C-alpha cells in the first residue's frame, strides 16, 4: 500500500506498544518533557506518542526494502525518533537535516550525521540516498521545492517516505501558525495533487492508494484529524 490512513487511536497505541517491546521507543517520557519545558533539564525532547503509527510503518517498510548499509536521510530531523530507531536497529549510513540550531544536541550525534540547513535546497550530491523520510514535515509549507529536491537526492529506485496531518474532507487551517510556519491538514484532493506534482519529478506511488478515514485520532489547535502515510519511488 502506497497511501494509508491511521484508522483509530487504538491502532496508534498498538504501534507504540510494539515499539516498546522491540526496544525502539525513543519518545521522551512525560516527566522529562515537563522538566525540559521549564528549563530544569537540558537535552532534546524526542518524539511524539501521537506519531507512533506512521513512525513504525516507516521502520517496517525500510527494514523490508533496503539493506542496513543503505544511505538514509531524514528531513525535519530535529526531535524526530526515526534516526534514533534506525541507529538502534543497526543502520549505519544515517543523515538528518533541519534548520533548528539545536540539531547538534540530538542523540547519537557522533554516529549520525546531522546537517544544519534547509532541506528544500541542500548541498548533498545527486542520487546520494536510497531513502528519504519526512515525518510530519510537508504540512508546514514545504511541499513544492521539497519534492524537487527529494527527487534530486534519491537514487533511482529509492524511496520517499512521508506522513502528513490528514482528513479526507478539507479542514480550514488558514491563519494558524505552528512553530512559526504555516500549517495544513491535507485533504484527499490535496494528497492527490501532491502525488500528481511528485510525478513531474519522477516520484510515483509504490503501491495502492487508500484515502478513507474512520476516526479523528488527534485534536490540536481546535482541529480534529488523523494521519496519512505514503511512499513514493524514484523511477
N, C-alpha and C positions, 0 to 999 in steps of 0.2 A: 504494500500500500504506500503510495507516494504522498497523499494528503490524508491525515487522520485527525479526528477531533476528540478531545477529552470528554467522555460521556458522563462522568459522575465524580463527585468528591471522593467516593469510596475507591474508585479506580486510582485516583491520585494518592490516597493513603496507602493502598496496597503497593504502589510503586516505591514509596518511601520505606515501607517495611522491608521490601526486597533489598533495597539499597543498604539498609541497616544490617540485614542478615549477611550480606556479602562483604560488609566492612567498607563500603564505598559511600557512606553517608557523611558528607563534609559540611552540611549545613550547621552553622554556629548555633549552639543551644541558646534558649531564651535568655538565661541569666547573663550570658556574655554579651548578647545583643544590647541588653539594658545598660550594662556597665560601660560598654564602648560608646553608647549613645550619649551618656552623661560625662564621658571623658575619664572615667575611673580606671579603665583598662585600655591599653593600646592594642593595635592589631586591626586586621580587616575582618569585617563581618561577612562571612561566606554564605552564599546560597539563599534559597527561599523555599520553605517546605511546600508552598503552593505550587512551586515549579519542580515537582518530583516526577510526574508522569512524562513530561517532554524530555527531561534530563535522562531518565532511564531509557526511554525509547532511542535516544541518540546513542547511548552507550551500547545497547543491544545491537543497533544497526552497524556501528563501527566494528564491534567485536566480530560480527558475522562477515563483514565485507572487506576489511583491509588488514594487512599484517601489522605487527606491533612495531615495525621499523618505518611504517609509512609516515611521512610528514603531515602533521595536523596543525591547523591554525584555528584558534578561537577568537572571533571578533567580539568586542564588548566584553573583554576578559576580566575586567575588574569585578571582584566579588563573585565571579562565576565558579561553580563547582566542577565544571566539565574537565578542565585540565588537571585538577587535583585528582579526579577519579581516574583519568587515563594514566596519569603517573603511577598511581597505586596499582593499576592493572598491568603495568609493565611496558606501556607505550613509551618509546624513547625519543621521538623527534617531535617535540611539542613546543608550539609558539603561541603566545597570546598578545593581542594588540588592543589598546584602549587609550583614550586621551585623558583619563583620570591620573593626575600626578602622583597618586598614592599607589600606582600599579606595582612598583618595585617592592612593596611590602607584602605582596601576595605570597602564600605558602609555596615552598619548593622553588623559590626564585633562582636557586643555583642549578637545578636540573631542568627547569622550564625557562625558555627564553621569553621574557616579557619585553615588549616594544611599546614605548610611548609614542602614540601617533594617531592619525585619522585613517581608519580602515577604508574610507572611500577613495583614498589616493595614497598608496603605500610605496615604499621603496623596495618591496620584495620583487625578486626577478619573476618573469613569466613562468607559468607552469611549475611553481615552487611547491605546491601542496597537493596531496591526494584527497584531503578532506578539509573543508572549511565549515565551522559551526557558528551559529548565531542564535543564542537562546534569548528570546525577548529583547531583541535589538531593533528589528526592522520597523516596529510600530512607532518608533520615536523619530520618524522623518528621514530614515536612512536608506530608503528603497532604491531610488533611481541610480545614483552613482555607485552604490554598493554592489548592485547586480553586475554592472560592467567590470568593476574591479575584481569581484569574486571570480568571474569567468576568466579574467586575465591571469589570476594567480593559480587557478586549478589546472592540474594535469589533465590531458584527455582521458575520459573515463572516470575522472574524480567526482566527488560528491559535495554538494552544498546542502547542509542540514540545518534547518531553522525552525523556530517556533514563534508564534505571534499571538497576541490577545485577539480573541475571535468571538463573533456571534453571526449566524447566517444572515440575519437582517441587520441593516445599518443602525448603529448606535452613535449618536452625535457626541463627539468629544471636543468640538471646536472651542477654542479659548482656554482649554486646560493645558497647563504646562507641567510636565513631570521631569524632575531633575534638570529643570531649565530648558527643556526641549519639548517639541510638540508630542502629542500622544494620539494614536489612532487605534481603535478597536476594528480590526479587519472584518469586513463582511464577506459573504461568499463571492459577491461581484468583485470586491477588492482583491481577493485571492486569485480569482480568475484573471484579473488584469495583471497582477504580479507575474503569474505564470506565462501569460502572453508576452509581457515585457522581457522576462528572462529568456524566452526562446530566441529573441533577437541577438542574444549573446551566447547562443549555443547551449543553454541550460534548459533541459527538458525533464518532465516528471519521470521518476524512476519506477513508477507503478501506477496503480489505480488511484482515483481521486474520490474521497468521501468527505462531504461537506455538512452532513446533517449533525445537529446538536440536540441533546435531550435535556440537559441540565445546565443552568448557570452556576458554575462552581466557584466563582470569585466575585466578591463585592469590593470595589475600590473606587474612590472619588465619586461615590454615589452612582456608580455604573455597575451592572451585573453582566457577566460574560463568562466565557471559558477559554480554552487554549486550542489552537490548531498547530500541528506539527507536519512538516513536509520535507521531502528530499528531491533535489534536482540534480541531474547528472550532466556533466560536460560531455557533449557528443563531438 
